Amino acid sequence: MNARSALRRRGFSLVELLISIVIGLLALLFAVRLMSGSEQAQRGGVGSSDAMQNGMVALFSMSRDAGQAGFGLNDPILTGCDAILNADAGYALAPALRGTATVHPLAPVIIESNGQNPDRISFYSGSSMGGTGSVRTLSEYTGGTSLDIDRVPYGFKLNDVIVVAPEQAGGQCALAQLSENPGASGKSLQFANGVDTPFNGGELGAHYPAGATRVFDLGPSASLGFHTWSVDTGVLKLSATDVSGTGTTPASVADNIVSIKAQYGFDTRAGAAFTPASGMSVTQWSSTMISADGDAVIGTPGDYARIAAVRIAVVARSKAPESAGAGGCKATTAMPVVFATASGNATASPVTVNVAVDGNSVAWQCYRYRVFETIVPLRNFGWRP
């Protein structure tokens, strides 16, 4: 037996064992990194899919409201009137500034701009096909739960929501709910307070002269489209007159929505150049109300009459954060920017969006974000009586 055969019978040497262990550890490390990379790619793909789905649901829901905005409220008498709504209705009208005063205007859209943080966006619309101010008051109104009108109203029904407004545009208007069918009481409208009429508070809350006041029918209360969209801790929420219980506790619509933003599209053409009957044209985008009619007072009815379109942006994030590396999270390195592109005759007015969510211990840089934008012409508002 030679020496080489003897060595073979002794097995592996220590050096060979160490080399085998090193090779095995390298293979294991490679496998772990491969699986980790695959899992990270899968999580990124799933997160991107979640953000896409949630963002599309949010944008579709809001753009649908914007498409109906202004229906029944496009009469110049109603546009921008300071509305009174009974608190028992369970829904609060959006506040806005008119000069230095706070009002609650009836308009197709009210944007409560919040800088880089999420906006609150309200869209208002009625459902009555005969929503014009077809009747006038016959006597002076100083209080109570009835109005004397100049004729038996056509199309007005029990539980319809009405708006009482002075014929002089820009005055104070009031919403109420019919507690009786108009035919039962002749030439009068009844809006008594009760469990089934939460829009009524015992009186309208304003004084209206005889003969110079119109009454508009916005349709049944169950289909009144007064909707307010907001974001709370990464959840898109809706408060609406036609969704029971959402006035004080908004309903959740989509999760992982970190921000919603909106801009008014104003038609600022001056003098004879402003021809709404021939079509509106967006000449300026703004996140806040401006003096679009040139009278130097911000938020007047004339400014709301100049809104031609609304621009909406939704920012959604991935459901799961990505793991932080040695230098921290780098999934996103800069906060998203919305409204960065020009449109039509108006230049862009970009807005940087704060995507950090209050109460979330994970840094915003650990998530991936998707931005969804659309422009919705206010077609109902352009078709004015």
C-alpha positions in Angstrom: 0.0 0.0 0.0 1.5 3.3 -1.0 1.3 6.6 0.9 -1.3 8.2 -1.4 -3.8 5.3 -0.8 -3.3 5.6 2.9 -4.1 9.4 2.7 -7.3 8.6 0.8 -8.5 6.3 3.5 -8.1 8.9 6.1 -10.9 11.2 4.6 -10.9 15.0 4.0 -8.2 17.1 5.4 -8.9 20.1 7.6 -8.1 22.5 4.8 -10.5 20.7 2.5 -13.3 20.9 5.1 -12.7 24.6 5.6 -12.9 25.2 1.9 -16.1 23.2 1.6 -17.6 25.2 4.5 -16.7 28.5 2.9 -18.1 27.4 -0.5 -21.4 26.3 1.3 -21.7 29.6 3.2 -21.2 31.6 0.0 -23.9 29.5 -1.8 -26.2 30.0 1.2 -25.5 33.8 1.2 -26.2 33.9 -2.5 -29.5 32.0 -2.1 -30.6 34.3 0.8 -29.9 37.4 -1.2 -31.7 36.0 -4.2 -34.8 35.2 -2.1 -34.6 38.6 -0.4 -34.4 40.4 -3.7 -37.2 38.4 -5.1 -39.4 39.1 -2.1 -38.6 42.8 -2.2 -39.5 42.9 -5.9 -42.7 41.0 -5.2 -43.6 43.4 -2.4 -42.8 46.4 -4.6 -45.0 45.0 -7.3 -47.9 44.2 -5.0 -47.6 47.6 -3.3 -47.6 49.3 -6.7 -50.7 47.4 -7.7 -52.5 48.4 -4.4 -51.6 52.0 -5.0 -52.9 51.9 -8.5 -56.2 50.3 -7.5 -56.8 52.6 -4.5 -55.8 55.7 -6.5 -58.1 54.9 -9.4 -61.0 54.3 -7.1 -60.4 57.6 -5.4 -60.0 59.6 -8.6 -63.0 58.0 -10.3 -65.3 58.7 -7.3 -64.2 62.3 -7.0 -64.3 63.0 -10.8 -67.8 61.5 -11.0 -69.0 64.1 -8.4 -67.2 66.9 -10.3 -69.0 65.8 -13.5 -72.4 66.4 -11.8 -71.3 69.5 -9.9 -73.5 72.5 -10.3 -76.6 70.8 -11.5 -79.6 72.7 -10.3 -77.4 75.4 -8.8 -76.3 77.1 -12.0 -78.9 80.0 -11.9 -77.1 83.3 -11.4 -79.5 84.0 -8.5 -78.1 81.0 -6.6 -74.5 81.1 -7.7 -72.3 81.9 -4.7 -75.2 82.8 -2.3 -74.4 82.5 1.4 -76.4 79.4 2.4 -78.0 78.6 5.7 -78.5 74.9 6.5 -80.0 73.5 9.7 -77.4 71.7 11.8 -79.7 68.8 12.3 -79.2 67.8 8.7 -76.0 66.1 9.8 -74.0 67.8 7.1 -72.0 71.0 7.3 -71.6 73.3 4.3 -68.0 74.2 3.5 -66.8 77.6 4.7 -65.1 80.1 2.4 -63.9 83.7 2.7 -65.7 86.6 1.0 -63.4 89.5 1.6 -62.7 89.1 5.3 -66.1 87.5 6.2 -66.7 83.7 6.3 -69.6 82.5 4.3 -71.0 79.1 3.1 -71.5 79.6 -0.7 -73.6 77.4 -2.9 -71.3 76.7 -5.8 -70.4 73.6 -7.9 -67.1 73.2 -6.0 -65.6 74.6 -2.8 -61.9 74.0 -2.2 -60.6 74.3 1.3 -56.9 74.6 0.4 -54.4 73.4 2.9 -51.1 74.3 1.4 -48.9 71.1 1.0 -51.3 69.1 3.2 -54.5 67.4 2.0 -57.4 69.7 0.8 -61.0 69.3 1.7 -63.1 69.4 -1.5 -66.8 69.8 -1.7 -69.0 69.2 -4.8 -72.7 70.4 -4.8 -75.5 69.3 -7.1 -79.2 68.7 -7.1 -81.3 66.0 -8.8 -84.5 67.8 -9.9 -84.9 68.2 -13.6 -87.0 71.3 -13.0 -84.7 73.0 -10.6 -85.1 76.6 -11.9 -86.6 79.2 -9.6 -90.1 78.9 -11.1 -92.0 80.4 -8.2 -91.8 83.7 -6.2 -92.8 84.5 -2.7 -96.1 86.3 -2.5 -95.7 87.9 1.0 -92.8 89.0 3.2 -91.1 86.2 5.2 -90.0 87.1 8.7 -90.1 83.7 10.3 -92.0 80.5 10.6 -92.3 77.3 8.7 -94.3 78.3 5.6 -93.9 80.5 2.5 -96.8 82.0 0.5 -96.0 81.7 -3.2 -97.5 83.2 -6.3 -98.7 79.9 -7.9 -99.1 76.2 -7.3 -95.6 74.9 -7.9 -95.0 72.3 -10.6 -92.8 69.4 -9.8 -92.4 70.2 -6.1 -92.9 67.1 -3.9 -92.9 66.0 -0.2 -89.3 65.7 1.2 -87.8 67.8 -1.7 -85.1 70.2 -0.7 -85.8 73.8 -1.7 -83.5 76.8 -1.7 -85.1 80.2 -0.9 -83.0 83.1 -2.4 -83.4 86.8 -3.0 -83.5 87.8 -6.7 -80.6 90.2 -6.0 -77.7 87.9 -6.6 -75.2 87.4 -3.8 -77.7 87.6 -0.9 -78.3 85.1 1.9 -80.1 81.9 0.8 -81.6 79.1 2.9 -82.2 75.4 2.4 -85.3 73.6 3.7 -87.2 70.4 3.2 -90.9 70.2 2.2 -92.9 68.6 5.0 -96.1 68.5 2.9 -97.0 68.0 -0.8 -97.5 71.6 -2.1 -100.9 70.6 -3.6 -102.3 69.9 -0.2 -101.7 73.5 1.0 -102.4 75.5 -2.2 -100.2 78.4 -2.9 -97.8 77.8 0.0 -94.8 75.7 0.9 -94.5 74.0 4.3 -91.2 73.1 5.9 -92.1 72.1 9.5 -89.4 70.7 11.7 -89.5 66.9 12.4 -87.7 63.6 12.5 -88.3 63.1 8.7 -87.2 66.6 7.8 -83.8 67.2 9.3 -83.1 70.1 6.9 -85.6 72.2 8.8 -84.8 74.1 11.9 -88.1 75.8 12.7 -87.4 78.7 10.4 -85.3 79.7 7.4 -83.0 81.9 9.4 -83.1 85.0 7.1 -85.6 87.7 6.1 -87.0 87.7 2.6 -89.1 90.5 0.9 -92.3 89.8 -0.9 -92.2 89.4 -4.7 -88.4 89.6 -4.9 -87.6 86.2 -3.6 -87.4 82.9 -5.7 -87.8 79.3 -4.6 -85.7 76.6 -6.3 -86.4 72.8 -6.0 -83.2 70.7 -5.8 -85.0 67.3 -5.7 -85.5 64.7 -3.0 -83.3 64.9 0.0 -82.3 61.2 -0.5 -80.6 62.1 -3.7 -79.2 65.6 -2.9 -75.6 65.5 -4.0 -73.7 67.6 -1.4 -70.4 65.7 -1.0 -67.3 66.6 0.9 -64.0 64.7 0.3 -61.1 64.6 2.8 -58.1 62.6 3.9 -57.5 61.4 7.5 -54.5 59.4 8.5 -54.1 57.9 5.0 -57.8 57.1 4.4 -60.0 58.9 1.8 -63.3 59.8 3.5 -66.7 61.1 2.3 -69.3 63.2 4.1 -72.5 63.4 2.2 -76.2 64.4 2.5 -77.3 61.2 0.7 -75.2 58.8 2.8 -76.8 58.4 6.2 -74.6 59.0 9.2 -71.6 60.5 7.4 -72.3 64.1 8.4 -70.5 63.8 11.7 -68.5 60.6 11.0 -67.3 60.5 7.4 -67.4 57.2 5.6 -64.1 55.5 4.6 -63.8 55.1 0.8 -60.2 54.0 0.0 -57.2 53.4 2.2 -53.5 54.4 1.6 -54.6 57.7 0.1 -52.2 60.2 1.6 -53.4 63.4 -0.1 -56.0 64.9 -2.4 -55.5 68.3 -4.0 -57.7 70.5 -6.2 -57.5 73.7 -8.2 -60.1 76.0 -9.6 -60.0 76.6 -13.3 -61.1 80.3 -13.7 -62.2 82.1 -16.8 -60.7 85.5 -16.2 -61.4 87.1 -19.5 -62.5 90.7 -19.0 -65.4 92.8 -20.4 -66.9 91.7 -23.7 -64.3 88.9 -24.0 -66.1 87.0 -21.3 -68.9 85.2 -23.2 -70.1 82.2 -21.1 -73.0 81.5 -23.5 -70.4 80.7 -26.2 -68.3 78.5 -23.9 -66.0 78.9 -20.9 -62.3 78.9 -21.1 -59.8 78.2 -18.3 -57.2 81.1 -18.3 -55.9 80.6 -14.7 -55.5 77.7 -12.3 -55.5 78.4 -8.6 -55.6 76.4 -5.4 -57.5 79.2 -3.7 -60.3 81.6 -4.6 -59.3 84.7 -6.5 -61.0 87.8 -7.7 -61.7 86.3 -11.1 -64.3 88.9 -12.1 -61.8 91.8 -11.4 -63.8 93.5 -8.8 -60.9 93.3 -6.3 -63.0 91.4 -3.7 -62.2 87.7 -3.4 -65.0 85.1 -3.1 -67.9 87.1 -4.5 -70.7 85.4 -6.5 -69.1 86.8 -9.7 -65.9 84.8 -8.9 -67.8 81.6 -8.5 -69.6 82.3 -11.8 -66.1 82.2 -13.4 -65.3 78.6 -12.5 -65.0 76.7 -15.8 -63.4 73.5 -14.6 -61.7 71.8 -11.6 -58.4 70.0 -11.5 -58.1 67.1 -9.1 -55.1 65.1 -7.9 -54.9 62.0 -5.8 -51.7 60.7 -4.2 -51.7 57.0 -3.2 -49.0 55.1 -1.5 -47.9 51.4 -1.5 -49.5 49.3 1.2 -46.3 48.0 2.7 -43.1 50.0 3.3 -39.8 48.8 1.9 -37.0 47.9 4.3 -34.5 50.5 5.2 -30.9 50.0 4.0 -27.7 51.1 5.6 -28.5 54.7 4.7 -32.2 54.6 5.6 -35.2 54.2 3.4 -34.7 55.3 -0.2 -37.9 54.1 -1.9 -38.9 57.7 -2.4 -36.4 60.6 -2.1 -38.6 63.6 -2.9 -42.2 64.5 -2.1 -44.5 64.3 -5.2 -45.4 67.4 -7.2 -48.9 67.7 -8.7 -50.4 70.1 -11.3 -47.0 70.5 -12.9 -48.2 70.6 -16.5 -49.9 73.5 -18.4 -53.4 73.0 -19.7 -55.3 75.0 -22.4 -54.8 78.7 -22.1 -53.6 78.5 -18.5 -50.0 78.1 -17.3 -49.2 75.4 -14.7 -49.4 76.1 -11.0 -47.5 73.2 -9.4 -48.0 72.1 -5.8 -45.6 70.0 -3.7 -47.5 67.4 -1.7 -46.7 66.5 1.9 -47.1 62.7 2.0 -46.1 62.1 5.6 -49.0 60.5 7.5 -49.6 61.7 11.1 -49.2 58.9 13.6 -47.2 56.6 11.3 -43.9 55.7 12.8 -42.5 54.6 9.4 -40.8 57.3 7.5 -42.5 58.5 4.3 -39.4 57.7 2.3 -40.0 54.0 2.9 -43.1 54.0 0.7 -43.6 54.3 -3.0 -46.3 56.8 -4.3 -48.5 57.1 -7.4 -50.0 60.4 -8.5 -53.4 60.5 -10.4 -54.6 63.7 -12.0 -57.6 64.7 -14.1 -59.4 67.9 -15.3 -63.2 67.9 -15.2 -65.1 70.7 -17.1 -68.1 71.9 -15.0 -70.5 71.2 -17.9 -73.6 71.7 -15.7 -72.4 75.1 -14.5 -71.7 76.2 -18.1 -75.3 75.6 -19.1 -76.9 78.6 -17.3 -80.5 79.7 -17.5 
